Each structure stands twice: as C-alpha cells, then as structure tokens.
Amino acid sequence: MRKLSLWVGVLLWAPGAFAMDPIPGEERFVGKMGEPQNTGGGELGFAKIDEDFYLQLTLRTGLNLGKVGVGLQVPLNLRVVDKDPKNDRDYYGLVRYEDWNEPAKFLKVIRYVRYGYKHNEADYVYALVGELAAQLGHGTIMDRYMNNLDPNTFHLGSALDVYTPYGGVETVVSNYGSVFGSKDGSRIVGGRLYLKPVGLADSASAMNIFAVGASVVTDLNAPRALATEQEQDASGSPVVDANGQPVTHSVTDKDGNLVVASGAAQTVWGVDVEAKVINTEVIQVTPYSDLNFIDGAGWGWHLGTLLTLNMPIGFELSIPVRLEYRRFRSDYIPAYFSTFYELERYAYPTGSSAIGPKAAVARALSSGKGRNGVYGDLAFNFAGLVQVGGIYEWYDDIDPNFALFANVPALQVVQAKAYYTKTGVKTAKDAFTLDDRSLLIAEARYEVVTYVYVVGRFTRKWSLDPDPASDTYNDYVGKNDWKFGVEFSMTF
C-alpha cells in the first residue's frame, strides 16, 4: 500500500466562522474570563476550501444565561469557482455537497448546548452536547480530543461530568450521528470514575484531598486496515515499483471517505491517584500519578503536577502549568486519544516509513527497551487581555514536538489569535519552517464601525487528495486555506 502522507496539527473548522473560533490552549482559561457574553449576528465571506472558492453565508447565535449556554449556526458554502478536479455533486450546482451529504451532518446547526463549567465543582454537573475539545482526568489517555477536524465531516458528541465531595464521573461520546451516517466514523465512548476515600467517611474533613480513579476509553470501530486497489497506467496496465511490487492507493466511497477494510474496538484503560495538596484562590497544586494500558500494545506511567497561580497584583494574572515525567514501553502512545485522533485513526506517522491506522501501528510496534520522556505546558493570562502559552514534548531517541499559541481576545477594536505546532523538530531553524510536520492557524477581526467587523483567517489543513492524476491520490495532504469577509456581530 502506498503510504499515506504525514499530517500534523489540528484543524478547528467552522464553515463561515462567525466571531473568533477557539484555538488549542484557550481551554486552560475556561472559567477565568467571567461569564461568556450573549452574541448574535451573521457573516458574508469569501474563502478557499481545497482547490475551489466559495461565498460563505453564516448566521450564528450564542446565548449564555448563567450555567446554561446554547450555540446555533446555519452555515452555507456556495461554490463560485470550481477548479480541477471538477465537482459534479453539488446540490443545484451551488451548495457544497460535502457539507450536507449525510443526515448526521444536518446536526451541525447545533454548535453546543451547555450546562455548567468543566472542573467547576461548585456546579456539581457539567454537560455539553455538540462540538468537543474533551479531556478525561489528567489528560494522559484523552487530551484535547476534538471530534470535528475534517471539513467534510461533522460529529455531534457529548461530555457529562458529575462532581461530589465523595467522588465523581467524567464521560465522553464522540459521535451520536454515526448511527445515521457513515459506519466508518469514530465511535468513541469513554469515562473516568473516581472516589475520594476520606470523603466517603467525612466529606467535610480537611484531609478530603485524595482521589483514586479508573478510566476506560474505546473507539468501537477503530480501523485496523484500509481498503486499497492497485494503480493502473494510462493503458490500464497494473503499475509496479522498482522491486516488482504492486503500487496501490487507498479507496474512498462515493462521499469521499476512506473505506475501512477491517476494524475492531480499540481500548485504552488506566488507574490514577491524585492529591490536591494546596487549593486556595491564589494557588492550586495537584500532584498525580497515572498508569495506563493500550489493549494489544504497551503500558505507560505518567508522574506529574497540575499547578495554577492566580497572582493578586492589581489585575488578573493567572498561570496554569502542567509538568510530567513519562516512562513507557516503546509500543505505548501517550494521550492516545489526542487532538489529532480523528485523522490519526486512519494514518498515524511513527517517525519511520511505516504509516497506517493508529490501532494497527500501536499493535505492530516493538515493545523495545522502553523510553523516558518529559511533557510540559505553560500558559499566561494577563488581565484577560492577552493569553499566551506553549507545549513541549520530548522522548529518548525521538525529535521533540512543540506548540505555541497566542490570543488577544478583549481589545475594543482588534482581536487576534494564532496557533502553531511542529513535530519532529530537528534544529532551531527547522522549528519554524512550515512544512509537512507543521501547522499554523491565524485569525483576526477589526471593527470598522460599531457591530461591523472585517475578518480574516488562514489555516493549513489536511484532507484527502481527490485528484486521480496526482501522486498523492486519496492520501492526506497539507493544504493552505484562507478566508476573509465582513461580519455583523452584537453582544448583549
């Protein structure tokens, strides 16, 4: 099978994005910026998606009434320039076919329905239905998982957490719509149950700081192999490589989705302990230890600390930090259900020429001698005006990964944000070279008159190449997309 092209990064996709879409890292500040505002408005924009150009029309609302929030949208992509390969499947030759070709995709009108806030134990219950950026526990099994990465798919998922002085539960479901649409889409179901031993005896005790937990996350139909077919030349003869081996490519269905030849449930489970040794308004410190196992592959141990500083210096300065030491077998993948999982489940790069479905790669890796590594992320929030942060990940014999983000969310006239990530960094110069191992998202809006904004966005995304004449036919390839437009937006 011809290898699938490497893809790196995350696409936070919202067709005809109204206002400023979230970027990785912002979730560190949820609940620290005050109550979300109510918003309503619309946008008219012009954008490039894959090789074609679109007029984008979007209506969006975001209603946040205390603990309850509802976000709705009506997005339309109208193709105005159809470049090669030509498209013959648009409804009435205008509306983008891939946006509405399955019943489940009509659920995209629901951006979110929310109750409470995650990790806010005062709410007791946190519930979210819609687009997810989900984490379970300390993030060592599921970390910043996003259920909507590909612009040609939409998944309606849910997160439900319950917090009590005696313990609690966290749950994630990736895609309710899979029961109506493609049977090859992810069907992730996961949860973490934790108990507070001291709280079971005396919930008011000052020693009720310990928790013991267990987590299980499963992709019920994780691909193990993709369907392929042998390539043919112009005369219809089979194509072979220099060694006489057949040259093949992946197969897609009528809607452009990769066809899975075989699949089965892939499960990751683990146990954890933690202690909130300091929990004040100024500082929170929570050491933890997680031991995880990948079904059919290896195990990994995470020893870390969650630290948050809220500095009382006349304005808000909050600094969330996460530091980990990691020790694991060579066939263990930390944070298996990561931000990138929705594409990694089909094509997971190993740092060598071997690329395939993530479940198959994990099971095929050698257990080896094991690896040591470190992980850290650090962020700053300056008075709600500027948010910056970074992530660094390093392991024995593997080039490091890192990410940076910046957000200026609260200025009156201009708002801007950006996210950059790079894997397998070899040199300082290589760190900021935009190539097949990097991704950049940049977005800005400028208020020209009251309630009216000029908006712009650049995204390097990864999608299947639909051109049969291309060397990367039906492979994931990196593509640069952009958009600009005019937005009407009111807050109330």
Rosetta blueprint (number, residue, H / E / L):
1 M L
2 R L
3 K L
4 L L
5 S L
6 L L
7 W L
8 V L
9 G L
10 V L
11 L L
12 L L
13 W L
14 A L
15 P L
16 G L
17 A L
18 F L
19 A L
20 M L
21 D L
22 P L
23 I L
24 P L
25 G L
26 E H
27 E H
28 R H
29 F H
30 V L
31 G L
32 K L
33 M L
34 G L
35 E L
36 P L
37 Q L
38 N L
39 T E
40 G E
41 G E
42 G E
43 E E
44 L E
45 G E
46 F E
47 A E
48 K E
49 I E
50 D L
51 E L
52 D E
53 F E
54 Y E
55 L E
56 Q E
57 L E
58 T E
59 L E
60 R E
61 T E
62 G E
63 L E
64 N E
65 L E
66 G L
67 K L
68 V E
69 G E
70 V E
71 G E
72 L E
73 Q E
74 V E
75 P E
76 L E
77 N E
78 L E
79 R E
80 V E
81 V E
82 D L
83 K L
84 D L
85 P L
86 K L
87 N L
88 D L
89 R L
90 D L
91 Y E
92 Y L
93 G L
94 L L
95 V E
96 R L
97 Y H
98 E H
99 D H
100 W L
101 N L
102 E L
103 P H
104 A H
105 K H
106 F H
107 L H
108 K H
109 V H
110 I E
111 R E
112 Y E
113 V E
114 R E
115 Y E
116 G L
117 Y L
118 K L
119 H L
120 N L
121 E H
122 A H
123 D H
124 Y L
125 V E
126 Y E
127 A E
128 L E
129 V E
130 G E
131 E L
132 L L
133 A E
134 A E
135 Q L
136 L L
137 G L
138 H L
139 G L
140 T L
141 I L
142 M E
143 D L
144 R L
145 Y E
146 M E
147 N L
148 N L
149 L L
150 D L
151 P L
152 N L
153 T L
154 F L
155 H L
156 L L
157 G E
158 S E
159 A E
160 L E
161 D E
162 V E
163 Y E
164 T E
165 P L
166 Y L
167 G E
168 G E
169 V E
170 E E
171 T E
172 V E
173 V E
174 S L
175 N L
176 Y H
177 G H
178 S H
179 V H
180 F L
181 G L
182 S L
183 K L
184 D L
185 G L
186 S L
187 R L
188 I E
189 V E
190 G E
191 G E
192 R E
193 L E
194 Y E
195 L E
196 K L
197 P H
198 V H
199 G H
200 L H
201 A H
202 D L
203 S L
204 A L
205 S L
206 A L
207 M L
208 N L
209 I L
210 F E
211 A E
212 V E
213 G E
214 A E
215 S E
216 V E
217 V E
218 T E
219 D E
220 L E
221 N E
222 A E
223 P E
224 R E
225 A E
226 L E
227 A L
228 T E
229 E E
230 Q E
231 E L
232 Q E
233 D L
234 A L
235 S L
236 G L
237 S L
238 P E
239 V L
240 V E
241 D L
242 A L
243 N L
244 G L
245 Q L
246 P E
247 V L
248 T E
249 H E
250 S E
251 V L
252 T E
253 D L
254 K L
255 D L
256 G L
257 N L
258 L E
259 V L
260 V E
261 A E
262 S E
263 G E
264 A E
265 A E
266 Q E
267 T E
268 V E
269 W E
270 G E
271 V E
272 D E
273 V E
274 E E
275 A E
276 K L
277 V L
278 I E
279 N E
280 T L
281 E L
282 V L
283 I E
284 Q E
285 V E
286 T E
287 P E
288 Y E
289 S E
290 D E
291 L E
292 N E
293 F E
294 I E
295 D L
296 G L
297 A L
298 G L
299 W E
300 G E
301 W E
302 H E
303 L E
304 G E
305 T E
306 L E
307 L E
308 T E
309 L E
310 N E
311 M E
312 P E
313 I L
314 G L
315 F L
316 E E
317 L E
318 S E
319 I E
320 P E
321 V E
322 R E
323 L E
324 E E
325 Y E
326 R E
327 R E
328 F E
329 R L
330 S L
331 D L
332 Y L
333 I L
334 P L
335 A L
336 Y L
337 F E
338 S L
339 T L
340 F L
341 Y H
342 E H
343 L H
344 E H
345 R L
346 Y L
347 A L
348 Y E
349 P E
350 T L
351 G L
352 S L
353 S L
354 A L
355 I E
356 G E
357 P L
358 K H
359 A H
360 A H
361 V H
362 A H
363 R H
364 A H
365 L L
366 S L
367 S L
368 G L
369 K L
370 G L
371 R E
372 N E
373 G E
374 V E
375 Y E
376 G E
377 D E
378 L E
379 A E
380 F E
381 N E
382 F E
383 A L
384 G L
385 L L
386 V E
387 Q E
388 V E
389 G E
390 G E
391 I E
392 Y E
393 E E
394 W E
395 Y E
396 D L
397 D L
398 I E
399 D E
400 P E
401 N E
402 F E
403 A E
404 L E
405 F E
406 A E
407 N E
408 V E
409 P L
410 A L
411 L L
412 Q L
413 V L
414 V E
415 Q E
416 A E
417 K E
418 A E
419 Y E
420 Y E
421 T E
422 K E
423 T L
424 G L
425 V L
426 K L
427 T L
428 A H
429 K H
430 D H
431 A H
432 F L
433 T L
434 L L
435 D L
436 D L
437 R L
438 S E
439 L E
440 L E
441 I E
442 A E
443 E E
444 A E
445 R E
446 Y E
447 E E
448 V E
449 V E
450 T L
451 Y L
452 V E
453 Y E
454 V E
455 V E
456 G E
457 R E
458 F E
459 T E
460 R E
461 K E
462 W E
463 S E
464 L E
465 D E
466 P L
467 D L
468 P L
469 A L
470 S L
471 D L
472 T L
473 Y E
474 N L
475 D L
476 Y E
477 V E
478 G E
479 K E
480 N E
481 D E
482 W E
483 K E
484 F E
485 G E
486 V E
487 E E
488 F E
489 S E
490 M E
491 T E
492 F L
